[in-house]
Structure formats: C-alpha cells, structure tokens
Amino acid sequence: MNTTAQNEYKNPLAERYASKEMLYLFSPQYKFGTWRKLWCALAECEKELGLPVTEAQIAEMKANVDNIDFETARKYEKEVRHDVMAHVKTFADVCPAAKPIIHLGATSAFVGDNTDLIQMREGCRLLLGRMIKLMTALKKFAVDNAELATLGFTHFQAAQLTTVGKRVCLWLYDFLMDYQELERFEKTLKFRGVKGTTGTQASFLSLFDGDHAKVKKLDKNVAVKMGFADVFPVTGQTYTRKIDSQAASILSGLAQSLHKFANDIRLLQHLKEIEEPFEKSQIGSSAMAYKRNPMRSERLTALSRFLMSNALSPAMTAAEQWFERTLDDSANKRLTIPQAFLAADAALIIAANVCDGLVVYPKVIARHIEDELPFMATENIIMEAVKSGGDRQELHEQIRVHSMEAAKKVKLEGGANDLLERIAKDPAFNVIKDKLTEILDVKQFIGRAPEQVREFMDEYINPLLEKGTVDYGTQAVSPQDLSV
C-alpha cells in the first residue's frame, strides 16, 4: 500500500496560505516546548517558595526543553491514553533527576490552558504586526489619491462624487476598529496560572502546608515568568471558554472588514477603475487569455468567509461547558482556535499584497464621471440659473424633460450622455451658458473628501501606525521567545 505524503490530506491553511511564523506558533514543537517551559517555571517558583526542588533538577529540565522525542511521546500516549501524562513521561526520560518534581501539584490544564493563552497572545501580536503593514499600505494609497474624484455608489448605483482616497478611508476605519479590539484583547489577556483540578488550588495548598500567601504568590510568580502581568481571579479546571469565543469573534470582525475590502476591489476591477496586482506571467483564465481576474481578492473573500463562520463553534463551546469543565471543548479548540489564527494570518498577508500593488486608471474613472455627472449637476445648474434671474419651476421642468431624453438615448440607444449639449442649446439657460464648464468642475462635487483624508490620517491613523510599528511592526516569533 502506498503511504506517501501525496496520499495524505494536508490542511490548505498550512500547505498554501499561512506564514511560517504563525504555523510555528501552533506547531507541536512550540506547543510541547511551551509545556516544558511551564514545568520549568513551576518548579523554579516552587523552589523559590521553599519546596524541595533543587537547582540541579531545574537546570536539567531547562537543558532539555527543546529535546522532545515525539515518537516516544506517541508511544506513551497510545499506552496511557492521556497526552499530558505521555509528555510528562517523555520529559522525565531525559530528566531522570527531575522526574519526581515534574508537574508537581499541577493538573493537565496547567500546561494545556496556559499554553493556549500564550499561543493566542503571540498570535495576536503577529496579527497586529500584519495589520500595521496593511494599514501602512492603505494609508499611502489613500493619501496619494486623496483628491482623485470618483463616482460614489449607493446600492451600487452611481451617487454623488467622492474621491478614491476617501473611499480607502472607509476601509481603513474598519481596520482601525479591528486593530483596537485585537490590541485590547492582547494587552488585557490574563494567565490561567496554577489553579489545581477544579480551580480551588487545593493541591498547592497541601504542598505548602496550608500557607495561602505562598499559594497566591506561586500563582502570580509563574504568570510573571511566562510574561503575563495578571492571572484570572477565578477559574474552574480551565479558564472560561468565553476567552476563546472572544478571540474568534474579534478575528471574525477582522474578516468582515477584509471581506468588504476585497469585494470592493473586485467590483472596482469589474469597472476597470482599480485593479489588484497582476504579475507579468500570471494567467487569468485557462481559456480566455485576455482576462485579468481578481484572484487574490477572491481568495481573500474565501478565507474571510471561512474565518467569519469559524466564530460559531467557540461560542457554542463556551455556552456548553458544565460547571467546572467538560471535555467537549478539547477537540473543538484544537480545530477552531489554531485555524482562526492561521486564516487571519493568511488573509492579512494577501490583503497587504493586494494593497502594495493596487493600480488606478484615472482616465476610466474620469469617463465614468462624465457619463453620470451631467445628471448629478442638474441641481447646481438650476441654482445658478435662478441666481441669474431664472424661474426655478420652469427651469426644473426643462431640465426634467432634457434628462429624460438624455437617459433614453443612453439606455435605449446606447449613445453618449448629451444632457449638457441639450441644456446649452436651450434658450432658457442662455444666462449661464458660459458658466457650465465652471459648474461642472468635479472639485465642486467632492465636498471635503480630500480634507477628510488628511484629517483622518493626522488624527487617527498616523498616531496608531507610529505606536504600532514600535510595538508590533517587527513582531516575529522564534524558539527563543518565552525563555524561562
């Protein structure tokens, strides 16, 4: 029987889309290496508080944090049917001196839950760095096109003019809100700490002969060693699964913004006004050689749709937990949380790639404006004619008739919009005939859009990017992170 890798299913998020950095965060090496770092931190803190743990035992454990024999762990798990105990035994095999004190007083959730929280925290930091890159690219594109007039659309029907840069600000503001939510979650995320089998810390109270102060100090000290400022004040056996639901919900919100952005690009590419990057040798269609399909934006909507739908399972899991815990969360967490972060990572990489190479076609945009602006300018034309002595009601009727005839020529005959020519020939509008060009200047129809772009950048985006670049802009994950 052929058992080659080609006959095994591979998760596309891992094989095609997510980054090596995010994949590493949810890899067995990182997960089980973090378990060992937690055991080291626990032993170290227990020693500091007076338990019979030696420096030699701690040194032995630290020396073998990354020395993980996964095959041995698999054999143990097959035998004992318990992943944590399998890894306790595997760790003890290479740390014989430390064997008696590994996992001392702890329950499985000590390594499992705390590692989940560490992965989410580091995943958030990586995503925040990706968001900084995306928003930096969008900011430049918005500023560069702050004054480029374009048709606004409501109901995907031509509406009052806006500018390309102002439209980009709509995307940016959505991402700004997502960034703030994700950053708040990352900065306020607490550690489960050392809470025991049902959250009462009974095992640790026994170890410290009833000394409550030492148990509280142990809880805090382990958290600090693992880079957390605070611990959950109360837990059952696990931290509340609402944390997972909150994380998935925030990433779902990010996906909503990414999906809207990608859909807008797809529609603009259909209009031939703006296109996503297209490589020199890229093929748009296997049959239609002329096509330039928005494939990246389509992939972005696909991943975003998956990410939005993924938020439902953690919510249901949080609602389903009985009393101090049930195990129906385990398989669900293994699927939903890593995949949420992997999908968000992949989507942000694609979005930044799209934004880095957006192509604008000003002449196409101008042609579309020319097709619609005469209709939009009718109110301005009436107002100018009235100011020059015309009768508003008569002028309105004349323009209504001309508009209907021009629309008929466009829709039924496929001709050009000749509304302005009709108005220019109408004696009722002779008083403003020389002002038509001035009245139809697109700058008269974009309001404060350019100023709004610059003000938005100065007041909101620039401060966020300056701080975010320092905090997350160079965020990377390495095996040395979280060293104890």
TIDREN-433164 format. One record per residue: y, x, z of N, C-alpha, C in turn. Coordinates in pm, whole numbers, plus 32768, in hexadecimal, padded with zeros to 4 digits. Layout:
N
YXZYXZYXZ...
//
This chain:
484
7F8780548000800080008000807D8058800080DB80377FA9815680837F9F81B5805E801181D580BE8065822C80A280D882AF80F180CD82D8810F80548353815C804283CC81078068843D814D807984B8810A80A484E4809E804184BA80AE7FC184E2804C7F5C84A47FC27F75843E7FBD7FC683FC7F3E7FE384277F03806A848D7F3E80A684BD7F0E8127854A7ED6811885637E65815A85E87E288156864E7E82819B86C17E91815E872E7EDC819B87A77E8081A887E47E82821B885A7E30823288CB7E6281D889017E0D8181896C7E39812689E77E6E816F8A027E3A81E88A737E6E82338A627F02824F89E67F2B826789CA7FB7828289BD8008820189807FCC819E895F8017812489D4801E80C28A2D7FB880C38A937FB0805A8B247FAD808D8B3C7F7581018BC57F4E81208C077F9781968BC67F9E82088C077FD282808C12806A827E8C6E809E82CF8C87812F82D38C1F817683288C1481F883158BBA824983668BE5824683F98C688240840F8C9A823E84998C6B81C184E38C79814D84A28C4F80D284E58BB780C984EF8B7380F784898AE080F9848F8AB0815285018AF481C285158ACD821A85838ADD81D5860A8B498188861A8B62814386988AF080E786C08AAF80AB865C8A43804D867A89BA8087865789B5810A864D8938814E862E88E2815F86AB885E8172869B8809818E870F8836820B875A886282728714888C82EC8756890282D187B489648288878389D9826B87D789B4820E884A896681A6882B89418144889188F381858902888681C888E0883081FF8948886B827D898688BD82C589388906833589738968830389DD89A7828F89C28A0282558A2589B682258AA0893E81EE8A8C88EA81CC8B0088DB82468B5A88BC82B88B1D88A783318B6C892783618BAF899783518B6B8A1683768BA98A33831B8C218A0E829D8C158A1F82418C8689C682688CFB894B82908CDF88F382BE8D4B892A833C8D8E896483938D3A89A3840C8D738A1883E78DCD8A6E838E8D9C8AE383648DE98ABA83228E6C8A5282CE8E668A21828B8EDF89EE82F08F45899D83508F16896683B58F7089D5840A8FAD8A35842E8F5A8AA384818F898AF484398FF58B1283BB8FDD8B60836E903E8B0F835390BE8A8D833C90AD8A38832891248A3683A7917A8A30841A91388A33849991838AB784A991CD8B26848C91888BAA849B91C48BBA844292408B7083D392428B7B837692B28B0D838B931A8AC183F8930C8A67841F937789D48405936389A983D092F1891A83BB92DB88D7844092B88854844C92D3880D84CC92BE87F284E9922A885B850791E38853852F9156888A85BD914E884686169107887086A3910488BB86C5908389088730908C894F8763901588EC87898FA8887A87C18FD1881587EB8F6E87E087728F2287CA87048F66879A868B8F23880186578EBF887E86568EE988E986278E8F88F786848E1788F287068E2D88FD87678DBF888A87578D5D8813873E8D91879F87298D3A87B286AD8CE487E486438D2087FC85C88CD4886585DC8C6788D4861B8C8C893F86318C2B891186888BB688BC86E88BD4888C87438B6B883486FC8B05880086878B2A87A286418AD187D785BA8AA0885A85A58AAC889485258A7F8873850889ED887F856A899888698554890887DC857888DC878A85A58939870085CC891986A58552892786B084F788C68669847788CE85F084788871857B846688A88500845E885A84E583CA883F8514839B87CD850A830C87AE847A82DF879B842683368769839A83138755835582FC87DC83708354883B8339834288C1836C82BF88FF83ED82A388ED84268227892383E281AD88E683C481B3886583818142882382F5812E885D82B0819B88768229819288AE822E8155893A828D8182898B829B814A8A1282BD80B58A0C8317808F89B0833F800289A982CA7FAA897E82787FDE892482027F9288FB81A47F7D897081A27FDF89C981497FD88A3D81817F7F8AAB82027F908ACD823A7F498B4182877ECB8B1982A37EBA8A9782EA7E448A6583747E368AA483B87EA58AB9843C7EA28AF8848A7F1A8AC584F77EFF8A7A853D7F6E8A3A85807FCC8A9C85BC7F978B0986007FEE8B67859D80498BAF852F80108BE084CC80638C25848C80C98BC7847F80A58B48844981048AE684A4817D8ADD852881658ADF858681D58AD58598821E8B5A858681D78BC98583821D8C4A851182838C4A849B82578C1E842682B08C1B843C83248BBA847783068B46848F836E8AE284F283D68B17855983A78B5B85BC84018B96857B84558C05852884148C5684E6845A8CC5848784C68C93844C84B18C1D83F185168BE68435859C8BD284B585998BAA84FD86168B918554863D8C08855485E88C6F85A186058CEA854485F28D6484DD86438D6F847C862E8DDC84B986388E67851A868F8E788558869D8EFD85AB86218F2085E885E38EB9863F856F8ECF85F184EC8ECE857384F08EAA852384768E9D853184178F14852E84458F90853483E8900285B7839B900F862383CD8FD286A6838C8FEA86E2834E8F6B869F83578EFA86D283188E8086CE82818E928740823E8E76874881AB8E7C8741817A8F0E876881CC8F6B875981AD8FF987B181369021877280C9904D87B98052907A87E67FF5900B87D4801E8F8F880C7FD28F1E87A87F6E8EE687DE7F0F8E9A878D7EB38E4C87A77ECF8DB887597E918D6187647EAF8CD187F07E978C9C88327E328CD088B87E128C9F891C7E828CBB88FD7ED98D1A89587F498D36896C7F9D8CB888FE7FC08C76890D800E8BFB89287FB58B8388E47F428B7C88F27EEB8B08897D7EB28AF989AD7E708B628A307E2F8B5B8AA27E928B538A9B7EF98BA68B097F5A8BA48B137FA18B1E8AA07FBC8AE08AA37FF98A5B8ADE7F9989F48AB97F1989FD8AF37EB689A28B8B7EB689AD8BBF7EBD8A268C507EBB8A3A8C907F3A8A038C4D7FAB8A148C81802989DC8C83802189448C187FEE89098C147FE288778C837F8788448C997F1788898D047EBC885E8D8D7EFE886C8DA27F4588DB8E237F8788ED8E3C7FED887F8DD9804488668DEA80AA87FF8DF3806C87748DA87FFF875E8DB17FB786DF8E3C7F7E86C98E777F4687338F007F1287298F617F8187058F527FF487438FAE806387278FA3809186968F2A809486648F1680BA85D88F558053857B8F427FD285998F7C7F69854690157F69854E904C7F8385C390DD7F8985CF91167FFA857A90CF806A857490F980D6851B90F580AC8489908F806184659086803083DB90F77FCE83BD911B7F7C842091877F1D840C920D7F6383FB92207FD18442929B801F843092A5805083A092388081836A923880B182DF9256803F827E92187FCB8295922F7F58823E92C07F2B824592F67F1D82BC937F7EEB82CA93E57F50829893C57FD082A2941E8037826C9429802881D493B78012819293B88000810194027F8080DA93EC7F158125942F7E96810694C67EA1811E94EB7EE98186957A7EFB81A295BF7F3F812B95847FAB80FB95C07FF2808995CB7F97801095627F4B7FF695627EF17F8295CD7E867F9395DD7E54800C96427DEC802696CE7E22801296E97E978049976F7ED3803E978E7EF57FAD972D7F2D7F6697437F517ED997627ED77E8397317E627EAB97427DE97E5B97927D7E7EA497E67DAB7F0198327D4C7F53988D7CF47F0098C17D277E9099227CDC7E4198E97CA97DBD986A7CC07DA4982F7C937D2698117BFD7D2E98647BAD7CEC98567B1C7CF097D37AF07CAF97987A897CE8971D7A517CB1971879BD7CD396C879747C8996B778E77CA8967278D77D2F96A878827D83965F78577DF8960277E77DCE959977D37E1A953C77687DFB952077147E77952A76937E6894F576377ECC949175DE7E83941E75CA7EC093B075817E80938275C77E0093A076477DF2938C76987D7993D5765C7D02944576197D2094A275EA7CBB952376397CCD956476577C5D95DE76A67C63964576657CBE967B76B57D1996E176857D77975776E47D7497B176D77DD49828772B7DD9980177BF7DDA985978107DA4983A789F7D9A983478E17E2497E5794A7E2997E279A57E9B97E47A327E5F97BC7A967EAA97AA7B1B7E6E971D7B4B7E8D96F07BA97E3D966A7BE27E5296617C1D7EDF96CA7C657F0796C97CA37F8B96C47C3D7FFB970C7BCE7FEA970C7B66805296817B28805F963E7B137FEF95B67ADC7FF495597B3B803F95697BBC802995167C1F806F952C7C14810695A57BF4812D95C37BE581BC95737B7381FB95527B0E81AD94FF7AA181E194757AD78206943E7B2D81B293BD7B6C81D193CC7BC7824B94387C15824B944C7C7582B694597C31833E949D7BC0834194AF7B7D83C294297B4B83F993D37B1A83A1934D7AF483CE93047B6C840A930B7BDE83C492C87C5683F693087C898477938B7C78848393D07C9D84FF93967C4F857593837BCC8564934B7B7B85D092BC7BA585EF926E7BC2858791E47BEF859D91E17C7385E8923A7CCE85C292417D51860392617D40869792C27CEC86B592EA7CD8874092787C9E8793922D7C40875891BC7C04879F914E7C6B87B891307CBA875190C77D1E875E90EF7D8B87C2916D7DB487BD919D7E1A881A919A7DE788A991C47D6988BD91C07D2F894391317D2E897890D27D07892390467D04894C90167D90897190377DF3891E900B7E7D893790477EB589B890C67E9A89CE910A7ED58A4290E57E8F8AC590BB7E128ABF909C7DC88B3A90067DBB8B528FB47DF68AFA8F237DEC8B098EF67E348B888EAB7DEF8BD98E7B7E288C578DEC7E598C488DC17EA38CAE8D3B7EDC8CB48CE47E848D0D8C637E758CEB8C0B7E2B8D448BF67E778DC68BE67EFA8DB98BD47F4C8E308B487F438E698B3B7F568EEC8AB97F518F2F8AB47ED58F868A6D7E708F588A707DEF8F9B89E67DC08FCB897B7E048FA488F77DDB8FD388BB7D6B8F81884A7D368FB287F97CDC8F6088377C538F4A887F7C1E8FAB88C07B9C8F9889567BA58FB0898A7C1D8FB18A197C308FC38A467C3F905289E97C4190B18A0E7C46913F8A177CD3917789EA7D35912A89E77DC39153898C7DDA91CC892A7D8491E088D27D8E925588877E13925888557E4091E488087EBC91E1885E7F33920A88DB7F3591E089337FA49203895F7F9C929589707F2292C789917F13935489207F4B93AB88A57F36937E88327F6C93C58830800493BE884B803A9348884D80CC933888B3810E9395892480CC93A8898F810593F9899080CC9488891B809A94B18909806D953C8975800B956989937FAB951089F07F4195358A837F66952F8AA57FDA94F48B31800694ED8B747FC694728BBB7F5894898BFA7F0E941B8C637F6293D28CAD7FB1941D8D17800293DF8CDE8064937A8C6B80A1939B8C2F8100933E8BFA80BA92C08BC4804292D18B947FF7925C8C087FD692008C767FAB92388CED7F8C91E88D20800A91A38D1F807991E98D5080F791B08CF38126913F8C70811291528C10813790E98C2E80E990698C43806790788C61801090068CDC80448FBA8D44806290038DC180918FC58DB2811D8F898D6F81758FD28D6582018FA58D16820F8F248CA981C48F188C5A81CB8E9C8CAE81998E278CFB812E8E3D8D5180F98DD38DB681618DA68DF581A38E058E5A82098DE38E1A827C8D958DA282A78DBE8D5F83138D758D4382ED8CE48D30826B8CCB8D13823E8C448D90820F8BFA8E05822C8C358E8282148BEE8EBD81898BFF8E94813F8C648EC980B98C7C8F1D80B78CFA8F8C80728CF58FE6806C8D688FB980058DCE8F6B7FA38DA18F497F368DFC8EBE7EFF8DDC8E867EB78E3D8E047E778E2D8E147DE08E398DB37D968E048DB47D068E188DA77CEA8EAF8DFB7C938EE48DF47C7A8F748D747C348F9E8D3D7BE08F468CBE7B9D8F628C6B7B978EE28BE97BA78EF18B8D7B948E828B0D7B558EB78ABD7B208E5D8A347B028E7F89E67B828E6789707B748E2F89297BEF8E0989737C348D9789B97BE48D468A027C188CD38A967BF88CE18AEA7C3C8C948B757C108C8B8B767B8C8C408BDB7B3B8C578BE17ABA8C158BDD7AC98B7E8B887A7B8B3F8B7A7A848AAE8BF27A4A8A638C527A168AAD8CCF79EF8A6D8D177A688A338CFB7ADF8A688D377B598A318D097B6E89A28C877B5D898A8C537B6B89028C907B0188A78C9B7A8788DC8CD57A1B888C8D677A37886B8DB07A6D88CB8E3C7A9088B28E487AFB88468DF37B61884F8DF67BCC87EB8DDA7B9487608D717B4387568D4D7B0986D48DBB7AAE86A08DFC7A6586FB8E677A0A86D38EE07A57869E8F047AC486E18F757B1586B38F587B50862A8EDE7B8086168EB97BB885938EB17B4B852A8E8C7AD385528E907A6184F68F207A4584CB8F7D7A4E852B900A7A3B8509903B7AA384A690117B2084B990327B8A845A8FF87B6983D18F7E7B3783CF8F3D7B1483518F887AA483098FC07A478355900E79DB831890877A1482CD90C97A74830B913D7AB382CC91157B03825090A77B4D825C90777B9C81EB904F7B428177900F7AD181978FE27A738130905A7A3780E790C17A108131913979D780F3917D7A3D8099918A7AB880CC91C57B24807D91777B397FFB90F27B44800690A07B5F7F9090A57AEC7F2D90A67A727F5F90B079FF7F04913579FF7EB991A17A1F7EFF92237A267EBC92227A8F7E4E91E67B037E6891DD7B6B7E02918C7B397D8B91207AF47DA690CD7ABF7D39911C7A5C7CE2916B7A077D2391BC79A77CD7922979EE7C8992697A527CC692D17A9D7C8192987AEC7C0B921D7B1C7C1B91DE7B657BAC91C07B057B3A919B7A8A7B5B91877A247AF2920B7A0B7AA7927A7A0C7AF092FC79F77AB2932F7A737A6992E67AE47A7C930B7B657A3F93907B997A7593B47B727AEF942E7BA37B2E94157C1F7B8393A87C1F7BCD93827C917C2192EC7CA57C1492C07D227C0D92327D407C0292077DA37C6D918C7D947C9991517DF97CF091347E757C9C911A7EE87CD990FD7F627C8D90857F4F7C31908B7F8F7BBE901C7F887B5E900480147B2A8F8D804B7B488F7280D67B238F6580E67A8B8F7F81607A5D8F7F817C79CE8EFB8157798C8E8B817179CF8E08815679948DC580DA79CE8E12808C7A1D8DD980147A5A8DB97FAA79F18D4B7F647A038D247EF779A98D3B7E7379F08D8A7E1B79B28DA77D9979EE8D3B7D3379D68CFA7D3B79638C917CDB79418C2C7D1F78E68BAD7D0078FA8B467D3C78A58B497D0478188B857C8D78088B897C4D77858C147C5177478C7B7C39779A8D047C2E77668D4F7CAE77888D547D09772B8D887D9177448E1C7D9377678E657D2A77408EF57D2777578F197D0177E78EBA7CD078348EDA7C9478B68EFC7CFC79218F5C7CD679768F807D2679EB8F737CC97A648EFA7CBA7A918EDF7C5E7AFF8F0F7C977B858F407C417BDF8F6D7C707C648EF67C857CC18E9F7CE27C9D8E1F7CF07CE38E2E7D1A7D758E8F7D6F7D918EA17D9B7E1C8ED27D287E748F307CDD7E3E8F637C6A7E8A8EF77C017E9B8EA27BF17E378E337B927E438DD07BC17EAE8DB57C427EB08D5C7C797F178D9C7C677FA18E1F7C767FA78E667C6580258E5C7BD580578E697B737FFE8E5B7AE880288DCB7ACD80568D6A7B0A80138CDE7AF480398CC37B2980C58CEF7BA280E08CDA7BDD81658D287B9081D08DA07B6481AE8DF27B19820D8DB27A94822E8D797A5581CB8D3579D581E28CC079E782418C747A52822D8C047A6F82888C387A8783158CA47AD383208CDB7AF483A38D0E7A7783EB8D4C7A1C83A18D7A799F83DF8D05794E84148C9B794583C58C2878F483ED8BDD793384628BE879B7846E8B9F7A0084D68BD079DF85638C4979A8856E8C82798D85F38C3C791986398BF278C885F18BB67851862D8B467874868F8AF078D3866C8A7D78F386C18AA47928874B8B02798787568B2A79B287DC8B66794288318BAC78E587F08BE37873883A8B73781C88728B0E780388208A9D77B3884D8A4F77FC88BB8A43788088AE89FD78CF89148A4678CA89998ACC78D789958B1A78D08A118B0878498A558B0177E08A068AF177598A3E8A6577428A768A04778D8A46897777738A65894377C18ADE899078208B12895F78728B80894C781F8C0088D778298C3D88B877DC8CB688D078308D32891E77FD8D8E8932783D8E10895478D38E018903792A8E3E892479B98E3D89007A008DBB88A279CE8D6B888B79FB8CE2880A79C28CAC880179B78C298783799F8BE4877A7A048B7287037A1A8B4086EE7A848ADE86FF7A558A4D872879D88A3C873B79A989B287B879E5897288037A3589BF88777A78898588517AFA893D87E17B37896387C27BBF893A87B57BCE88A3875C7B83886787487B9087D687C67B6A878B880D7B0487BF88887AD9877E88F27B46877F89027B8887F289657BF487FE89447C6987A288C47C878798889B7CF8874288C37CE186B188C97C62868A88ED7C3F860189837C2D85F089BF7BD786428A477BA886268AB37C0E86448AAB7C5386B58B1A7CAC86DB8B227D2786818AB37D71866D8ABE7DE286108AE97DB685848AB17D4985538AD27D1E84CB8B637CEF84C08B997CB7852C8C267C91852A8C7E7D0D85188C617D7585638CB27DEF85588C9A7E3784D48C1E7E3884A68C017E7884258C467E2F83B38C427DA983B58C817D5A834B8D197D69834F8D547D6883C78DE47D7A83D28E0E7E04839F8DBF7E6883C28DD77EF183948DD57EF882FC8D6D7EBF82C18D5F7EC1822F8DD27E7781EC8DF57E0382238E5F7DB281E78EE67DFA81EC8F037E3C825B8F827E8482678F887EFC82098F187F3E81F68F137FAF81988F347F7E810A8EF67F0F80E38F107ED8805D8FA17EAC80518FD57E6780B7905E7E3580B290C17EA680A390AE7F1280EE91087F8580E391007FC4805990867FC98022907480007F9C90BD7FAC7F3590B57F297F4290FC7ECF7EE691937EE47EF191C57EEA7F6C92567EF57F82928D7F7A7F52923C7FE27F5A926A80667F2F9283806E7E99924680127E4D9251801D7DBC927D7F9F7D7592C27F457DBB92EF7ECA7D7A934F7EE97D06933B7EA27C99938D7EB57C2193DD7E367C0794607E467BF694B97DD47BDE94E57DD37B4B94EC7D5D7B12951A7D4E7A87959B7CFB7A86960F7D3D7A97968F7CF57AA296B17CA07A2996897CCB79B196AC7C7E793A965F7BFA793495E37BFD796195957B80796795D27B2379CF95F77B5C7A4096377B0D7AAA96B87ACF7A7597087B1F7A2D97877AEE79F797707A7E799297067A8B794096E97A2278DE96C5799F7922967779A9798D9653793079D796CD78EF7A17972A79427A4697A5790C7A7E97F578C57A1297FE7903799D984878C6792E980E783F7907978C78317914974C77B278F1977177427951978B776679CE979F77007A36982E76F67A6A987A77637A6098FF77647A9E995D76F87A69995D76D979E899B6766F79BA99A775ED7A08992A75C87A279915754E7A75994E755D7B02993675D47B3D996475EB7BC699FC75F37BCE9A3B761A7B609ACC76307B619B1B75B07B4A9AD875427B2F9B2274C87B0B9B83749C7B789B5A74A77BF69BB4747C7C639C2F74D67C679C1A755B7C549C8C75B77C539CE975987BDF9CB175777B6C9D0175577AF69D5474DA7B109D1774747B499D5F73F87B689DD374147BC79DB874647C309E1F74807C939E9674C77C559E7B75287BFD9EE975717BBD9F3975157B619EF174BE7B1A9F3574617ABF9F8B73FE7B0D9F5A73D07B819FA773747BD4A02573B97C08A01674387C32A08974827C63A0F474947BF7A0C7748D7B79A125749C7B08A15674167AD6A13C73AB7B23A17373297B02A11172C37ACCA09072E47AC2A02E72887A8BA006721B7AED9FC571B27AB79F9371427B089F02715F7B2D9EE571677BAD9E6071907BDB9DF271357BA79E0870B37BAB9D9F70557B829D83705E7AEB9DEC70697A9D9DDA70747A0C9D9570F879E89DC171627A299D8671E67A0E9CF271E87A359CD471A87AA69C4971A47AD39BF2715C7A6C9C2470EE7A359BD570A479D39BC270F579549C29713B792A9C1E718C78B19BB471FA78C49BB9723C79389B5872A879529ACC7270795F9AC171F979999A3C71BC79A699FE71A5791C9A4D717278C09A1C7159783899F771DC77F49A50723F77FE9A3472C177C099B6730177FD99A572F3787F9931732F78C398AF72EF789498B2726C78849839722778559814725377C7987972637772985E728E76E9982D731E76E4986973747736983D7400773A97AE740A776F979073BE77D8970873BF780F96A4738C77AA96CB7328775E967272F276F59654735E768D96BA73A9766896A5741376049647747E76389654749F76B995FE750576F5956F74D47703955D745D773994D8742B775C948C73F176E594D273A67692948D73627624948A73B475A494F27404758E94FA744F751094DB74E4752394D4750F75A294BA759D75BC952E75F7759995A575BF7591961A760C756C965C764E75E396C9769675C7971576D87631976E767476779795769376F097EF763E773C987D764D770398AF75E376C4993275EA7684999C759876CF99867582775099E17530779F9A6F7568779D9A7E75EA77A99B04762577AD9B4D761477289B02761E76BD9B40760A76399B71757B762C9B24751D765E9B4C749076589BCB747876AA9BCF74B677219C4474A677779CBF74E577379CAD755D76FD9D1D75A376BF9D587555764B9D05750776079D3574B875939D70743275BD9D5C740A76389D8A738776679E1E738F768A9E75734276499F06734776659F28732C76F89ED072E4773E9EEB72C477CB9EEF734278219EB273AD77EF9EAC7428783D9F01749878019F5D747377A79FB174D97767A002752977CDA02674E7783CA07F7528789EA03B759F78E39FB875A478E09F73761579229F1D766478C09F30764C78409EDE769077DC9EE3772777EB9F58775C78099F6677EE78159F307824789A9F1377C878F79EE277F2797B9E4A77ED79879E0577BE79209D7477AB792A9D2A782C794D9D52789A790E9D0E7918792A9D1D793F79BC9D97792B79F09DB1794B7A7D9D6278EF7AD99D5F786F7AB59D16780D7B079C82782D7B0C9C4C78627A9F9BBD787C7A949B9579087AC19BF079537AFB9BCE79D77B329B6779C37BA19AF17A037B949A8679EB7BF49AAF7A0F7C839B117A667C939B3D7A8B7D199B787A157D649BA479B07D179BDA79387D559B6D78DE7D8E9AEE78FE7D719A8078A37D959A1E78DF7DFB9A37795B7E2799D6799A7E839A06799B7F139A7B795E7F2B9AAB79547FB49AB679DB7FF99A8279E380739A897A5D80C39A067AAB80BF99B67A91805A99327AD1805699397B698064998E7BB0801899937C43802899BD7C6E80B49A207C2680EB9A4D7C48817299E07C2A81D999967BBE81C499297B9C822098BE7C0A822198A27C4281AD98407CAE81A5986C7D2381FB98E87D4F81E899197DC4823099247DA982C799527D3382E9995E7D11837898D57D0A83BA98747CD1837597EC7CC683A997B17D5083C297C97DAB836497967E33837597D87E7883EC985C7E6D83F498A57EB2845E98837E7D84E898747DFA84F498647DBC857797D27DB485A597757DAC854796EA7D93856D96887DFE853D968A7E1984BA96207E6E848196357F0184A096AE7F35848E96C37FC484A696A47FED853696D27FA3859B96AE7FC9862596187FC7863E95D47F63860595437F5A861894FC7FCF85D695277FF1855B94E4805D851294FE80E48555957680F785899595817685CB953D818A864695328122869794E0812B870F944C812C86EC942580D6868F939880CB866A93618148862A93B5818E85DE9388820A859F93668272860993B682758673939B82D286E1931C82A9872C930E82278747929E81F78798921A81F2874C922081C886CE91A381AC8685919D81E785F8920C821C85C892128243853B91B282B08513918C83058572912D8370855390AA8359859C908F82DA85C2901982BB86108F9A82E085C38F46832C86018EC4834E85CA8E608352863D8DE4833F861E8D7B833D86848D1E83B2866E8D0383FC86D68CA7846C86CA8C46846B873E8BDA84B387338B7884B687A18BB484ED88238C26853288198C61856D88918CB3850788E18CD3849488A18D21842E88E88CD183FD89618D1A83D789C88CDE839F8A418C8684048A8B8CA284838A798C5184E68AC18C6B84D78B568C0084E38BA68C0A84CF8C368C2B85548C7B
//
